[in-house]
Amino acid sequence: MFDLHGRVAVVTGASSGLGRQMAVGFAKQGADLVIMARRVEKLEKVAEEIRAFGVKCLPIKCDVTVTDEVNKAAEETIKFCGKVDILVNNAGASRNAGVLEMTDEDWNFTMQADLTSVFKVTRAFAKYMVEKRYGRIINIASIYGQVGNTAMDTVAYHSSKGGVVNFTRAVAAELAKYNITCNTISPGYFETELTADTLKTESFTNFMKATVPLGRYGREGELNPAAIFLASDEASYITGQNIKVDGGYTSV
């Protein structure tokens, strides 16, 4: 089960963190990879790591908020691989503040990075899935797309990730007739280079222990099984769903 040999997977934000981990996870299952991010040097290193599993890997420098770059990346993917079977919208960034302090600039930056980019990348790649009448779209949201929080003020991030969850449902309904599924994964607290400084603080660690039933942060690779499952042929009747990989945070 969950064999991805012969499949082509595209992962955005793949130069580090959860994106790199999922890309490596797909490669271990036999998929060829197209990895996208703005930091091309880091992408090249990840590509070398992926190729060690005997699969093809194309790194593409791309800012997912720029329409022309996204469309060009889709064209390069088709030229290199001939198709795209799996798309993981993982790239994102945010500027944190509460509703009383958030500026228009920081709100718009977060929305562009975390929600509008998902629309742009999905639009660019899904048309090639429609041609083949096959596709697996996986959007990475967050537990903060489901709930508020008392640990830090980050209203734009909550809003953008909530938008990703319902964008997924809309796309799932629209593209089902083409044999394309679209699902969300909502990670909890995973330590990456973007989150490490916050998660390692004593105050946030204490907050996590009080709110996460499993009592720890997510470990490297623990998001991969959900992504591999949703990318597989076995998940053919699952669409429009939101899988929370959060140690139970949203259960209490």
C-alpha positions in Angstrom: 0.0 0.0 0.0 0.9 3.7 -0.5 3.3 3.0 -3.3 4.1 6.2 -5.2 6.4 4.8 -7.9 5.5 6.5 -11.2 3.9 9.5 -9.6 5.2 13.1 -9.8 4.9 15.2 -6.6 5.3 18.9 -6.4 6.0 20.4 -3.0 6.2 24.1 -2.3 8.2 25.5 0.5 10.5 22.5 0.3 13.8 24.0 1.1 13.5 23.3 4.9 11.1 22.2 7.6 7.9 20.3 7.0 8.2 20.8 3.2 11.6 19.1 3.0 10.3 16.3 5.3 7.3 15.6 3.2 9.3 15.7 -0.1 11.8 13.2 1.4 8.8 11.1 2.5 7.4 11.0 -1.0 10.8 10.1 -2.4 11.1 7.1 0.0 7.8 5.9 -1.5 9.1 6.1 -5.0 7.7 9.4 -6.3 9.7 11.8 -8.5 9.8 15.3 -7.1 9.6 18.9 -8.1 10.6 21.0 -5.2 9.9 24.8 -5.0 11.1 27.6 -2.8 12.8 31.0 -2.9 16.2 29.8 -1.5 17.7 27.9 -4.4 20.9 27.0 -2.6 18.9 25.1 0.1 16.7 23.6 -2.6 19.8 22.1 -4.4 20.9 20.4 -1.1 17.4 18.9 -0.6 17.4 17.8 -4.2 20.6 15.9 -3.6 19.1 14.3 -0.6 16.1 13.2 -2.6 18.0 11.8 -5.5 19.8 9.5 -3.1 16.6 7.4 -3.1 16.9 6.7 -6.8 14.2 9.1 -8.0 14.3 12.3 -10.1 14.1 15.7 -8.5 13.8 19.1 -10.1 14.4 22.1 -7.9 12.7 25.3 -9.0 13.3 28.8 -7.5 9.8 30.3 -7.1 8.1 32.9 -5.1 4.6 31.5 -4.7 3.1 34.9 -4.3 4.1 36.0 -7.8 1.8 34.8 -10.5 4.3 34.7 -13.4 6.8 32.7 -11.3 4.1 30.2 -10.3 2.9 29.7 -13.9 6.5 29.3 -15.2 7.2 26.7 -12.5 4.1 24.7 -13.6 5.3 24.9 -17.2 8.8 23.7 -16.2 7.3 20.9 -14.2 5.4 19.6 -17.2 8.4 20.0 -19.5 10.6 18.0 -17.1 8.1 15.4 -15.9 5.3 15.4 -18.4 2.6 15.5 -15.7 1.8 16.3 -12.1 0.0 13.9 -9.9 0.5 15.3 -6.4 0.6 18.9 -5.3 1.4 19.9 -1.8 0.8 23.6 -1.0 3.1 24.0 2.0 4.9 27.4 1.5 3.9 30.2 3.8 5.0 33.0 6.1 3.3 35.3 8.5 3.7 38.5 10.5 2.2 38.2 13.9 0.1 40.8 15.7 -3.3 41.0 17.3 -6.4 42.7 15.7 -5.7 45.9 17.6 -2.1 46.3 16.4 -2.1 44.5 13.0 -1.2 46.9 10.1 -2.7 46.7 6.7 0.8 45.8 5.3 1.3 42.9 7.7 -2.2 41.6 7.2 -1.8 41.7 3.4 1.6 40.1 3.5 0.3 37.2 5.5 -2.8 36.7 3.4 -0.7 36.7 0.2 1.9 34.3 1.6 -0.5 31.8 3.3 -3.8 31.9 1.3 -3.5 33.7 -2.0 -0.4 31.7 -2.8 -2.4 28.5 -2.3 -4.9 29.7 -4.9 -2.3 30.7 -7.4 -0.3 27.5 -7.2 -3.4 25.3 -7.3 -4.8 27.2 -10.3 -1.5 26.8 -12.2 -1.0 23.1 -11.6 -4.6 21.8 -11.4 -5.2 22.4 -15.1 -2.6 19.8 -15.9 -4.3 17.4 -13.5 -7.6 18.0 -15.3 -6.0 17.0 -18.6 -4.9 13.6 -17.1 -8.1 13.3 -15.0 -6.1 12.5 -12.0 -4.8 14.5 -9.1 -4.1 14.7 -5.4 -4.0 18.2 -3.9 -2.9 18.6 -0.3 -3.0 22.0 1.4 -1.1 22.6 4.6 -3.1 24.7 7.0 -2.7 24.8 10.8 -4.5 24.0 14.0 -4.7 27.8 14.2 -7.1 27.7 11.2 -9.6 26.0 13.5 -9.2 27.7 16.8 -8.0 30.9 18.4 -5.2 30.8 21.0 -4.0 32.5 24.2 -0.3 32.0 23.7 0.4 34.7 21.1 -1.5 37.2 19.0 -1.5 36.3 15.3 -4.9 37.2 13.9 -3.9 37.2 10.2 -2.3 33.8 10.4 -5.5 32.4 12.0 -7.6 34.0 9.3 -5.4 32.8 6.4 -5.2 29.2 7.6 -9.0 29.2 8.2 -9.3 30.3 4.6 -7.1 27.4 3.4 -9.4 24.9 5.1 -12.5 26.1 3.3 -10.6 26.8 0.0 -9.9 23.1 0.2 -13.5 22.2 0.5 -14.4 24.4 -2.4 -11.7 22.9 -4.7 -12.7 19.4 -3.6 -16.3 20.0 -4.7 -15.3 21.7 -8.0 -12.6 19.3 -9.2 -14.1 15.9 -8.1 -15.6 15.4 -11.5 -12.0 15.2 -12.9 -11.0 12.5 -10.4 -9.0 15.1 -8.4 -9.1 15.1 -4.6 -8.2 18.0 -2.4 -7.6 17.7 1.3 -6.0 19.7 4.1 -3.5 18.7 6.7 -3.5 20.9 9.8 -0.2 20.5 11.8 0.1 21.3 15.4 3.3 22.4 17.0 6.2 21.1 15.0 9.7 22.4 15.6 11.2 23.8 12.4 13.7 26.6 11.7 10.8 29.1 11.6 9.2 28.0 14.9 12.2 26.9 17.0 12.9 30.2 18.6 9.3 30.4 19.9 8.7 26.8 20.8 11.9 26.5 22.8 11.0 29.3 25.2 10.0 28.2 28.7 6.6 30.0 28.5 5.6 28.3 25.2 6.9 24.9 26.3 4.7 25.2 29.5 1.7 26.2 27.3 2.2 23.2 25.1 2.4 20.8 28.0 -0.8 22.2 29.4 -2.7 22.1 26.0 -1.4 19.2 24.0 -2.7 15.8 25.3 0.4 14.0 24.1 2.5 16.5 26.0 5.2 17.1 23.4 5.9 18.8 20.1 5.7 17.0 16.8 8.9 15.2 15.7 10.6 15.3 12.3 8.8 13.0 9.9 5.5 12.7 11.9 3.6 14.7 9.3 4.7 12.5 6.5 2.3 9.6 7.0 -0.7 11.8 6.6 0.7 13.4 3.4 1.7 10.0 1.9 -1.8 8.6 2.7 -3.6 11.5 1.1 -1.3 11.3 -1.9 -1.9 7.6 -2.5 -4.3 5.8 -4.8 -5.7 4.2 -1.6 -7.2 7.6 -0.6 -9.2 7.9 -3.8 -12.6 8.3 -2.0 -11.4 10.9 0.5 -11.8 14.6 -0.5 -12.6 17.9 1.2 -11.3 16.6 4.5 -9.1 18.2 7.1 -6.7 15.9 9.0 -5.3 17.4 12.2 -1.8 16.1 13.1 -1.6 17.9 16.5 -1.1 15.5 19.4 -4.7 16.0 20.3 -4.6 19.8 20.7 -7.9 20.4 18.9 -9.6 17.6 20.8 -9.7 19.4 24.2 
